[in-house]
């Protein structure tokens, strides 16, 4: 898989996990791709499971994944770090939401 595609898909996975957590809590969401805004909409208990550092790693790749001319190509190391960040967000929220109550 091309590294740029991996970074884009990692961003999407984190975005869907954040949106899923918000929906599970009955919190209305707008049609956005902004991980920082989605993270800030989480309940305080859920927010503990999402690292701002992980969100920061993923933020640049929403647009870059769609429009490659805007940002240089990702390398393998960058792709791995974004996939790892997304995995921590997805797993953390899944454990929190599915294990809660």
N, CA and C atoms as an extended XYZ file, in Angstrom:
303
Properties=species:S:1:pos:R:3:atomname:S:1:resname:S:1:resid:I:1 pbc="F F F"
N         0.854       -1.172        0.000 N   UNK     1
C         0.000        0.000        0.000 CA  UNK     1
C         0.899        1.234        0.000 C   UNK     1
N         0.597        2.205       -0.831 N   UNK     2
C         1.386        3.442       -0.828 CA  UNK     2
C         1.278        4.142        0.532 C   UNK     2
N         2.370        4.679        1.056 N   UNK     3
C         2.327        5.332        2.370 CA  UNK     3
C         1.260        6.422        2.482 C   UNK     3
N         1.081        7.220        1.420 N   UNK     4
C         0.062        8.278        1.476 CA  UNK     4
C        -1.323        7.690        1.703 C   UNK     4
N        -1.631        6.598        1.049 N   UNK     5
C        -2.933        5.962        1.219 CA  UNK     5
C        -3.092        5.442        2.647 C   UNK     5
N        -2.035        4.884        3.206 N   UNK     6
C        -2.095        4.389        4.586 CA  UNK     6
C        -2.381        5.529        5.562 C   UNK     6
N        -1.762        6.692        5.342 N   UNK     7
C        -2.003        7.821        6.245 CA  UNK     7
C        -3.441        8.322        6.123 C   UNK     7
N        -3.942        8.372        4.911 N   UNK     8
C        -5.317        8.815        4.673 CA  UNK     8
C        -6.311        7.857        5.320 C   UNK     8
N        -6.108        6.568        5.132 N   UNK     9
C        -7.022        5.577        5.705 CA  UNK     9
C        -6.939        5.556        7.228 C   UNK     9
N        -5.757        5.808        7.773 N   UNK    10
C        -5.610        5.890        9.230 CA  UNK    10
C        -6.432        7.055        9.770 C   UNK    10
N        -6.362        8.182        9.076 N   UNK    11
C        -7.166        9.342        9.480 CA  UNK    11
C        -8.653        8.983        9.453 C   UNK    11
N        -9.088        8.328        8.398 N   UNK    12
C       -10.502        7.944        8.295 CA  UNK    12
C       -10.916        7.010        9.428 C   UNK    12
N       -10.059        6.062        9.775 N   UNK    13
C       -10.388        5.123       10.856 CA  UNK    13
C       -10.574        5.865       12.175 C   UNK    13
N        -9.669        6.789       12.466 N   UNK    14
C        -9.785        7.566       13.700 CA  UNK    14
C       -11.038        8.441       13.674 C   UNK    14
N       -11.293        9.048       12.523 N   UNK    15
C       -12.486        9.894       12.376 CA  UNK    15
C       -13.749        9.090       12.652 C   UNK    15
N       -13.836        7.898       12.083 N   UNK    16
C       -15.028        7.069       12.276 CA  UNK    16
C       -15.154        6.608       13.725 C   UNK    16
N       -14.038        6.320       14.376 N   UNK    17
C       -14.085        5.919       15.784 CA  UNK    17
C       -14.581        7.068       16.662 C   UNK    17
N       -14.085        8.270       16.402 N   UNK    18
C       -14.532        9.436       17.157 CA  UNK    18
C       -16.022        9.687       16.921 C   UNK    18
N       -16.444        9.641       15.677 N   UNK    19
C       -17.857        9.849       15.367 CA  UNK    19
C       -18.723        8.755       15.983 C   UNK    19
N       -18.256        7.530       15.942 N   UNK    20
C       -18.995        6.429       16.540 CA  UNK    20
C       -19.170        6.604       18.035 C   UNK    20
N       -18.120        7.069       18.715 N   UNK    21
C       -18.206        7.302       20.157 CA  UNK    21
C       -19.222        8.405       20.459 C   UNK    21
N       -19.192        9.455       19.650 N   UNK    22
C       -20.145       10.550       19.861 CA  UNK    22
C       -21.579       10.079       19.634 C   UNK    22
N       -21.796        9.331       18.577 N   UNK    23
C       -23.136        8.809       18.286 CA  UNK    23
C       -23.599        7.871       19.399 C   UNK    23
N       -22.693        7.037       19.894 N   UNK    24
C       -23.042        6.113       20.975 CA  UNK    24
C       -23.494        6.847       22.231 C   UNK    24
N       -22.985        8.059       22.412 N   UNK    25
C       -23.358        8.858       23.584 CA  UNK    25
C       -24.525        9.806       23.299 C   UNK    25
N       -25.060        9.735       22.074 N   UNK    26
C       -26.193       10.591       21.732 CA  UNK    26
C       -25.803       12.035       21.458 C   UNK    26
N       -24.531       12.263       21.142 N   UNK    27
C       -24.051       13.614       20.856 CA  UNK    27
C       -24.146       13.853       19.352 C   UNK    27
N       -24.825       14.911       18.985 N   UNK    28
C       -24.993       15.241       17.568 CA  UNK    28
C       -23.651       15.640       16.952 C   UNK    28
N       -23.427       15.201       15.729 N   UNK    29
C       -22.190       15.559       15.036 CA  UNK    29
C       -22.511       16.252       13.724 C   UNK    29
N       -21.610       17.132       13.340 N   UNK    30
C       -21.733       17.781       12.040 CA  UNK    30
C       -20.956       16.953       11.025 C   UNK    30
N       -21.191       17.217        9.761 N   UNK    31
C       -20.451       16.536        8.699 CA  UNK    31
C       -19.100       17.222        8.547 C   UNK    31
N       -18.124       16.758        9.333 N   UNK    32
C       -16.780       17.336        9.327 CA  UNK    32
C       -15.748       16.216        9.304 C   UNK    32
N       -14.516       16.603        9.030 N   UNK    33
C       -13.394       15.664        9.077 CA  UNK    33
C       -12.351       16.120       10.098 C   UNK    33
N       -12.684       17.127       10.879 N   UNK    34
C       -11.766       17.760       11.823 CA  UNK    34
C       -11.653       16.924       13.103 C   UNK    34
N       -10.546       16.205       13.233 N   UNK    35
C       -10.363       15.332       14.396 CA  UNK    35
C       -10.275       16.117       15.694 C   UNK    35
N        -9.706       17.306       15.642 N   UNK    36
C        -9.585       18.124       16.856 CA  UNK    36
C       -10.971       18.521       17.352 C   UNK    36
N       -11.830       18.941       16.455 N   UNK    37
C       -13.196       19.310       16.856 CA  UNK    37
C       -13.962       18.085       17.351 C   UNK    37
N       -13.804       16.976       16.667 N   UNK    38
C       -14.482       15.754       17.116 CA  UNK    38
C       -13.995       15.346       18.503 C   UNK    38
N       -12.688       15.408       18.711 N   UNK    39
C       -12.127       15.061       20.015 CA  UNK    39
C       -12.679       15.988       21.097 C   UNK    39
N       -12.783       17.270       20.799 N   UNK    40
C       -13.269       18.229       21.796 CA  UNK    40
C       -14.752       18.024       22.120 C   UNK    40
N       -15.471       17.305       21.278 N   UNK    41
C       -16.892       17.046       21.504 CA  UNK    41
C       -17.134       15.812       22.375 C   UNK    41
N       -16.094       15.025       22.623 N   UNK    42
C       -16.243       13.818       23.445 CA  UNK    42
C       -16.596       14.176       24.886 C   UNK    42
N       -17.254       13.262       25.563 N   UNK    43
C       -17.451       13.443       27.000 CA  UNK    43
C       -16.084       13.408       27.661 C   UNK    43
N       -15.968       13.989       28.834 N   UNK    44
C       -14.663       14.012       29.502 CA  UNK    44
C       -14.162       12.599       29.795 C   UNK    44
N       -15.073       11.696       30.124 N   UNK    45
C       -14.669       10.314       30.394 CA  UNK    45
C       -14.141        9.629       29.140 C   UNK    45
N       -14.785        9.865       28.005 N   UNK    46
C       -14.332        9.269       26.747 CA  UNK    46
C       -13.045        9.927       26.256 C   UNK    46
N       -12.918       11.225       26.492 N   UNK    47
C       -11.746       11.967       26.023 CA  UNK    47
C       -10.453       11.434       26.629 C   UNK    47
N       -10.531       10.842       27.798 N   UNK    48
C        -9.347       10.277       28.442 CA  UNK    48
C        -8.723        9.153       27.612 C   UNK    48
N        -9.492        8.583       26.698 N   UNK    49
C        -9.026        7.460       25.892 CA  UNK    49
C        -8.471        7.895       24.533 C   UNK    49
N        -8.397        9.208       24.310 N   UNK    50
C        -7.895        9.730       23.037 CA  UNK    50
C        -6.771       10.720       23.326 C   UNK    50
N        -5.590       10.379       22.910 N   UNK    51
C        -4.430       11.235       23.119 CA  UNK    51
C        -4.397       12.364       22.090 C   UNK    51
N        -4.207       13.577       22.569 N   UNK    52
C        -4.054       14.716       21.656 CA  UNK    52
C        -2.836       14.539       20.761 C   UNK    52
N        -1.813       13.888       21.272 N   UNK    53
C        -0.620       13.627       20.457 CA  UNK    53
C        -0.968       12.729       19.274 C   UNK    53
N        -1.809       11.731       19.492 N   UNK    54
C        -2.238       10.854       18.392 CA  UNK    54
C        -3.069       11.633       17.379 C   UNK    54
N        -3.959       12.475       17.860 N   UNK    55
C        -4.776       13.292       16.951 CA  UNK    55
C        -3.859       14.189       16.118 C   UNK    55
N        -2.872       14.804       16.760 N   UNK    56
C        -1.951       15.701       16.050 CA  UNK    56
C        -1.186       14.993       14.941 C   UNK    56
N        -0.844       13.734       15.160 N   UNK    57
C        -0.146       12.954       14.130 CA  UNK    57
C        -1.035       12.751       12.910 C   UNK    57
N        -2.320       12.599       13.130 N   UNK    58
C        -3.257       12.277       12.057 CA  UNK    58
C        -3.798       13.488       11.308 C   UNK    58
N        -3.881       14.620       11.958 N   UNK    59
C        -4.535       15.795       11.379 CA  UNK    59
C        -4.049       16.154        9.973 C   UNK    59
N        -2.759       16.191        9.709 N   UNK    60
C        -2.317       16.634        8.373 CA  UNK    60
C        -2.761       15.736        7.227 C   UNK    60
N        -3.144       14.518        7.518 N   UNK    61
C        -3.359       13.550        6.449 CA  UNK    61
C        -4.788       13.466        5.944 C   UNK    61
N        -5.687       14.236        6.480 N   UNK    62
C        -7.043       14.254        5.939 CA  UNK    62
C        -7.044       14.872        4.550 C   UNK    62
N        -6.512       16.059        4.456 N   UNK    63
C        -6.470       16.758        3.174 CA  UNK    63
C        -5.343       16.216        2.298 C   UNK    63
N        -4.193       15.950        2.895 N   UNK    64
C        -3.050       15.454        2.118 CA  UNK    64
C        -3.382       14.141        1.427 C   UNK    64
N        -4.179       13.329        2.087 N   UNK    65
C        -4.556       12.063        1.474 CA  UNK    65
C        -5.448       12.245        0.263 C   UNK    65
N        -6.228       13.306        0.293 N   UNK    66
C        -7.135       13.580       -0.817 CA  UNK    66
C        -6.461       14.393       -1.918 C   UNK    66
N        -5.596       15.307       -1.516 N   UNK    67
C        -4.983       16.245       -2.462 CA  UNK    67
C        -3.465       16.210       -2.329 C   UNK    67
N        -2.816       15.260       -2.943 N   UNK    68
C        -1.383       15.055       -2.759 CA  UNK    68
C        -0.505       16.247       -3.124 C   UNK    68
N        -0.962       17.127       -3.980 N   UNK    69
C        -0.128       18.266       -4.362 CA  UNK    69
C         0.060       19.247       -3.205 C   UNK    69
N        -0.817       19.208       -2.199 N   UNK    70
C        -0.749       20.154       -1.088 CA  UNK    70
C         0.345       19.833       -0.077 C   UNK    70
N         0.728       18.583        0.041 N   UNK    71
C         1.724       18.149        1.028 CA  UNK    71
C         2.611       17.106        0.373 C   UNK    71
N         3.864       17.096        0.757 N   UNK    72
C         4.767       16.084        0.211 CA  UNK    72
C         4.316       14.678        0.546 C   UNK    72
N         4.837       13.728       -0.185 N   UNK    73
C         4.436       12.342        0.021 CA  UNK    73
C         4.889       11.836        1.385 C   UNK    73
N         4.145       10.925        1.938 N   UNK    74
C         4.499       10.290        3.206 CA  UNK    74
C         5.529        9.205        2.944 C   UNK    74
N         6.393        8.999        3.929 N   UNK    75
C         7.326        7.882        3.841 CA  UNK    75
C         6.795        6.737        4.706 C   UNK    75
N         7.492        5.633        4.676 N   UNK    76
C         7.045        4.437        5.408 CA  UNK    76
C         6.924        4.708        6.910 C   UNK    76
N         7.894        5.399        7.465 N   UNK    77
C         7.891        5.695        8.902 CA  UNK    77
C         6.684        6.549        9.290 C   UNK    77
N         6.379        7.541        8.479 N   UNK    78
C         5.211        8.395        8.733 CA  UNK    78
C         3.927        7.581        8.646 C   UNK    78
N         3.845        6.732        7.643 N   UNK    79
C         2.658        5.889        7.499 CA  UNK    79
C         2.478        4.989        8.713 C   UNK    79
N         3.559        4.390        9.172 N   UNK    80
C         3.468        3.525       10.353 CA  UNK    80
C         3.033        4.302       11.585 C   UNK    80
N         3.564        5.503       11.775 N   UNK    81
C         3.199        6.273       12.962 CA  UNK    81
C         1.736        6.711       12.914 C   UNK    81
N         1.221        7.021       11.735 N   UNK    82
C        -0.190        7.406       11.646 CA  UNK    82
C        -1.107        6.208       11.873 C   UNK    82
N        -0.733        5.067       11.338 N   UNK    83
C        -1.537        3.855       11.557 CA  UNK    83
C        -1.532        3.488       13.038 C   UNK    83
N        -0.398        3.603       13.692 N   UNK    84
C        -0.321        3.300       15.128 CA  UNK    84
C        -1.174        4.278       15.940 C   UNK    84
N        -1.124        5.555       15.585 N   UNK    85
C        -1.935        6.556       16.296 CA  UNK    85
C        -3.423        6.252       16.126 C   UNK    85
N        -3.831        5.963       14.904 N   UNK    86
C        -5.239        5.638       14.649 CA  UNK    86
C        -5.651        4.381       15.403 C   UNK    86
N        -4.772        3.394       15.440 N   UNK    87
C        -5.082        2.147       16.150 CA  UNK    87
C        -5.324        2.408       17.631 C   UNK    87
N        -4.509        3.277       18.232 N   UNK    88
C        -4.707        3.585       19.661 CA  UNK    88
C        -6.053        4.282       19.884 C   UNK    88
N        -6.425        5.169       18.979 N   UNK    89
C        -7.710        5.862       19.114 CA  UNK    89
C        -8.869        4.880       18.947 C   UNK    89
N        -8.813        4.084       17.906 N   UNK    90
C        -9.890        3.115       17.644 CA  UNK    90
C       -10.005        2.131       18.800 C   UNK    90
N        -8.904        1.549       19.216 N   UNK    91
C        -8.946        0.558       20.297 CA  UNK    91
C        -9.384        1.178       21.617 C   UNK    91
N        -8.860        2.361       21.930 N   UNK    92
C        -9.231        3.011       23.180 CA  UNK    92
C       -10.703        3.318       23.261 C   UNK    92
N       -11.244        3.882       22.189 N   UNK    93
C       -12.668        4.207       22.200 CA  UNK    93
C       -13.540        2.958       22.142 C   UNK    93
N       -13.106        1.962       21.408 N   UNK    94
C       -13.888        0.713       21.362 CA  UNK    94
C       -13.957        0.080       22.738 C   UNK    94
N       -12.837        0.039       23.436 N   UNK    95
C       -12.843       -0.523       24.786 CA  UNK    95
C       -13.720        0.304       25.721 C   UNK    95
N       -13.616        1.610       25.592 N   UNK    96
C       -14.398        2.505       26.451 CA  UNK    96
C       -15.897        2.360       26.173 C   UNK    96
N       -16.282        2.426       24.925 N   UNK    97
C       -17.709        2.399       24.580 CA  UNK    97
C       -18.301        0.998       24.767 C   UNK    97
N       -17.619       -0.005       24.284 N   UNK    98
C       -18.161       -1.366       24.373 CA  UNK    98
C       -18.058       -1.943       25.770 C   UNK    98
N       -17.080       -1.455       26.544 N   UNK    99
C       -16.893       -1.964       27.894 CA  UNK    99
C       -17.633       -1.159       28.947 C   UNK    99
N       -18.210       -0.025       28.542 N   UNK   100
C       -18.887        0.858       29.501 CA  UNK   100
C       -20.263        0.314       29.867 C   UNK   100
N       -20.689        0.740       31.022 N   UNK   101
C       -22.031        0.420       31.519 CA  UNK   101
C       -22.218       -1.036       31.511 C   UNK   101
